[in-house]
Amino acid sequence: MADLDEDNPAVKEYVPACVRTCAPKARYFGDLDNPESQVNQLIGDKHGVRLKDHTGNRPQVYYLGAGASVPAFTPADRGDDA
C-alpha cells in the first residue's frame, strides 16, 4: 500500500479528511508495516513517539518533532486507596 499523500493525484480521493483539512503537512497517513513508507521514515527521522504506549493497546498515532517533550508515564500515587 502506498502512503496516502494528498499531493498524489492517484490516491488523493482516499486520503482521510483529517489529513486533508489540517494545516499543511501537519498529519500523515501511511503504511506502518512498510519500512520504506514515508510515515516510517518520518517516525525514524523525527524521533516519533507514541503516547500511552504503556497501556499495551499498540496505539498507531505517532507524534513527531525534534526535542518534542512527551511526559513519561508515572503511576498516580494512590496512597491507602489501593
MDAnalysis code that builds the backbone (N, CA, C; Angstrom):
import MDAnalysis as mda
import numpy as np

u = mda.Universe.empty(246, n_residues=82, atom_resindex=np.repeat(np.arange(82), 3), trajectory=True)
u.add_TopologyAttr("name", ["N", "CA", "C"] * 82)
u.add_TopologyAttr("resid", np.arange(1, 83))
u.add_TopologyAttr("resname", ["MET", "ALA", "ASP", "LEU", "ASP", "GLU", "ASP", "ASN", "PRO", "ALA", "VAL", "LYS", "GLU", "TYR", "VAL", "PRO", "ALA", "CYS", "VAL", "ARG", "THR", "CYS", "ALA", "PRO", "LYS", "ALA", "ARG", "TYR", "PHE", "GLY", "ASP", "LEU", "ASP", "ASN", "PRO", "GLU", "SER", "GLN", "VAL", "ASN", "GLN", "LEU", "ILE", "GLY", "ASP", "LYS", "HIS", "GLY", "VAL", "ARG", "LEU", "LYS", "ASP", "HIS", "THR", "GLY", "ASN", "ARG", "PRO", "GLN", "VAL", "TYR", "TYR", "LEU", "GLY", "ALA", "GLY", "ALA", "SER", "VAL", "PRO", "ALA", "PHE", "THR", "PRO", "ALA", "ASP", "ARG", "GLY", "ASP", "ASP", "ALA"])
u.atoms.positions = np.array([
    [0.841, -1.182, 0.000],
    [0.000, 0.000, 0.000],
    [0.883, 1.241, 0.000],
    [0.539, 2.187, -0.798],
    [1.293, 3.446, -0.856],
    [0.842, 4.365, 0.273],
    [1.712, 5.303, 0.619],
    [1.299, 6.325, 1.572],
    [0.170, 7.130, 0.943],
    [-0.751, 7.576, 1.757],
    [-1.855, 8.379, 1.252],
    [-1.486, 9.843, 1.374],
    [-0.920, 10.365, 0.305],
    [-0.455, 11.748, 0.257],
    [-1.401, 12.547, -0.622],
    [-1.964, 13.609, -0.072],
    [-2.928, 14.394, -0.844],
    [-2.306, 15.046, -2.070],
    [-0.988, 15.112, -2.146],
    [-0.326, 15.669, -3.316],
    [-0.232, 14.669, -4.462],
    [-0.548, 13.407, -4.195],
    [-0.503, 12.368, -5.211],
    [-1.912, 12.200, -5.795],
    [-2.135, 12.633, -7.045],
    [-3.480, 12.577, -7.627],
    [-4.073, 11.169, -7.680],
    [-3.248, 10.143, -7.753],
    [-3.737, 8.770, -7.859],
    [-4.421, 8.292, -6.572],
    [-4.046, 8.851, -5.436],
    [-4.612, 8.389, -4.157],
    [-5.333, 9.491, -3.386],
    [-5.391, 10.676, -3.950],
    [-5.953, 11.831, -3.232],
    [-7.351, 11.566, -2.692],
    [-8.193, 10.866, -3.452],
    [-9.559, 10.626, -3.005],
    [-9.637, 9.690, -1.790],
    [-8.567, 8.971, -1.489],
    [-8.546, 8.047, -0.360],
    [-7.929, 8.642, 0.899],
    [-7.368, 9.823, 0.787],
    [-6.719, 10.471, 1.926],
    [-7.797, 10.854, 2.954],
    [-7.621, 10.463, 4.226],
    [-8.618, 10.791, 5.245],
    [-8.842, 12.298, 5.366],
    [-10.059, 12.664, 5.695],
    [-10.420, 14.079, 5.809],
    [-9.555, 14.797, 6.833],
    [-9.187, 14.137, 7.918],
    [-8.373, 14.799, 8.942],
    [-7.016, 15.208, 8.388],
    [-6.480, 14.436, 7.449],
    [-5.199, 14.759, 6.826],
    [-5.379, 15.911, 5.838],
    [-6.469, 15.892, 5.114],
    [-6.696, 16.913, 4.077],
    [-7.064, 18.267, 4.658],
    [-7.731, 18.307, 5.811],
    [-8.222, 19.584, 6.341],
    [-7.300, 20.223, 7.369],
    [-6.362, 19.483, 7.924],
    [-5.432, 20.053, 8.909],
    [-4.425, 20.956, 8.203],
    [-3.730, 21.724, 9.022],
    [-2.684, 22.599, 8.471],
    [-1.781, 21.783, 7.547],
    [-1.267, 22.411, 6.503],
    [-0.461, 21.678, 5.525],
    [0.641, 20.848, 6.170],
    [0.605, 19.584, 5.856],
    [1.604, 18.603, 6.300],
    [1.681, 18.462, 7.825],
    [0.563, 18.724, 8.509],
    [0.528, 18.519, 9.957],
    [0.234, 17.065, 10.294],
    [-0.396, 16.347, 9.367],
    [-0.718, 14.932, 9.579],
    [-0.295, 14.137, 8.350],
    [0.112, 12.898, 8.603],
    [0.486, 11.980, 7.531],
    [-0.244, 10.678, 7.775],
    [-0.553, 9.975, 6.711],
    [-1.261, 8.704, 6.803],
    [-0.565, 7.744, 5.864],
    [-0.184, 6.576, 6.361],
    [0.524, 5.640, 5.504],
    [0.629, 4.269, 6.115],
    [1.454, 3.446, 5.514],
    [1.601, 2.041, 5.870],
    [2.740, 1.854, 6.869],
    [2.388, 1.618, 8.122],
    [3.406, 1.411, 9.156],
    [4.131, 0.074, 8.992],
    [3.536, -0.856, 8.244],
    [4.166, -2.156, 8.028],
    [5.212, -2.126, 6.914],
    [5.275, -1.021, 6.183],
    [6.239, -0.889, 5.086],
    [7.407, -0.027, 5.561],
    [8.581, -0.627, 5.744],
    [9.726, 0.147, 6.239],
    [10.169, 1.251, 5.288],
    [9.774, 1.181, 4.018],
    [10.147, 2.198, 3.037],
    [9.126, 3.337, 2.949],
    [8.038, 3.253, 3.699],
    [6.986, 4.261, 3.591],
    [7.441, 5.595, 4.180],
    [6.818, 6.653, 3.697],
    [7.151, 7.992, 4.178],
    [6.863, 8.124, 5.674],
    [5.779, 7.527, 6.150],
    [5.463, 7.654, 7.580],
    [6.529, 6.985, 8.436],
    [7.021, 5.832, 8.015],
    [8.086, 5.175, 8.779],
    [9.368, 5.993, 8.752],
    [9.677, 6.602, 7.622],
    [10.871, 7.435, 7.540],
    [10.728, 8.668, 8.438],
    [9.546, 9.268, 8.459],
    [9.323, 10.426, 9.331],
    [9.443, 10.050, 10.800],
    [8.878, 8.913, 11.168],
    [8.951, 8.463, 12.569],
    [10.402, 8.279, 12.986],
    [11.209, 7.682, 12.106],
    [12.618, 7.478, 12.414],
    [13.421, 8.765, 12.420],
    [13.199, 9.599, 11.415],
    [13.976, 10.838, 11.278],
    [13.643, 11.865, 12.355],
    [12.396, 11.903, 12.763],
    [11.963, 12.936, 13.702],
    [11.685, 12.380, 15.098],
    [12.202, 11.189, 15.378],
    [12.103, 10.583, 16.707],
    [10.651, 10.480, 17.172],
    [9.822, 9.868, 16.346],
    [8.402, 9.724, 16.671],
    [8.180, 8.917, 17.938],
    [7.195, 9.328, 18.685],
    [6.832, 8.624, 19.922],
    [5.325, 8.387, 19.941],
    [4.935, 7.323, 20.627],
    [3.520, 7.026, 20.818],
    [3.162, 7.364, 22.255],
    [2.046, 8.042, 22.432],
    [1.584, 8.328, 23.781],
    [0.853, 7.113, 24.340],
    [0.962, 6.934, 25.627],
    [0.288, 5.850, 26.343],
    [0.652, 4.471, 25.802],
    [1.870, 4.322, 25.333],
    [2.344, 3.039, 24.824],
    [2.323, 1.981, 25.927],
    [2.441, 2.410, 27.162],
    [2.474, 1.500, 28.310],
    [1.165, 0.742, 28.502],
    [0.082, 1.176, 27.864],
    [-1.208, 0.514, 28.045],
    [-1.271, -0.833, 27.347],
    [-0.348, -1.051, 26.400],
    [-0.319, -2.322, 25.692],
    [-1.305, -2.402, 24.535],
    [-2.023, -1.331, 24.240],
    [-3.005, -1.393, 23.156],
    [-2.418, -1.016, 21.805],
    [-1.122, -0.833, 21.731],
    [-0.385, -0.543, 20.500],
    [-0.986, 0.624, 19.719],
    [-0.984, 1.806, 20.304],
    [-1.528, 2.961, 19.585],
    [-0.782, 3.174, 18.273],
    [-1.493, 3.602, 17.263],
    [-0.908, 3.777, 15.939],
    [-0.726, 5.243, 15.573],
    [-0.826, 6.125, 16.533],
    [-0.605, 7.549, 16.311],
    [0.763, 7.893, 16.879],
    [1.602, 8.479, 16.048],
    [2.943, 8.885, 16.456],
    [3.022, 10.397, 16.445],
    [3.721, 10.959, 17.404],
    [3.947, 12.393, 17.489],
    [5.399, 12.647, 17.115],
    [5.603, 13.591, 16.206],
    [6.930, 13.862, 15.667],
    [7.446, 15.200, 16.155],
    [8.760, 15.323, 16.182],
    [9.351, 16.616, 16.470],
    [10.655, 16.485, 17.208],
    [11.642, 17.156, 16.680],
    [12.932, 17.175, 17.352],
    [12.785, 17.926, 18.662],
    [13.123, 17.294, 19.728],
    [13.039, 17.939, 21.036],
    [11.636, 17.991, 21.602],
    [10.667, 17.378, 20.907],
    [9.299, 17.379, 21.434],
    [9.295, 16.584, 22.728],
    [8.797, 17.186, 23.737],
    [8.811, 16.557, 25.042],
    [7.488, 15.859, 25.297],
    [7.555, 14.576, 25.498],
    [6.379, 13.791, 25.848],
    [6.584, 13.310, 27.269],
    [5.662, 13.637, 28.162],
    [5.866, 13.242, 29.556],
    [5.893, 11.726, 29.711],
    [6.803, 11.260, 30.525],
    [6.900, 9.835, 30.802],
    [5.735, 9.416, 31.694],
    [5.333, 8.171, 31.559],
    [4.251, 7.645, 32.375],
    [4.739, 7.421, 33.797],
    [4.002, 7.945, 34.733],
    [4.277, 7.677, 36.140],
    [2.949, 7.369, 36.798],
    [2.832, 6.207, 37.394],
    [1.569, 5.838, 38.026],
    [1.220, 6.823, 39.144],
    [-0.054, 7.100, 39.262],
    [-0.501, 8.001, 40.323],
    [-0.304, 7.345, 41.673],
    [0.101, 8.114, 42.641],
    [0.250, 7.604, 43.997],
    [-1.136, 7.502, 44.601],
    [-1.606, 6.278, 44.812],
    [-2.950, 6.088, 45.312],
    [-3.004, 6.015, 46.824],
    [-1.820, 6.065, 47.432],
    [-1.792, 6.039, 48.897],
    [-2.463, 4.800, 49.454],
    [-3.399, 4.969, 50.388],
    [-4.081, 3.848, 51.019],
    [-5.341, 3.431, 50.270],
    [-5.628, 4.058, 49.121],
    [-6.835, 3.743, 48.378],
    [-6.727, 2.423, 47.617],
    [-5.521, 1.890, 47.448],
    [-5.342, 0.711, 46.617],
    [-5.901, -0.504, 47.193],
])
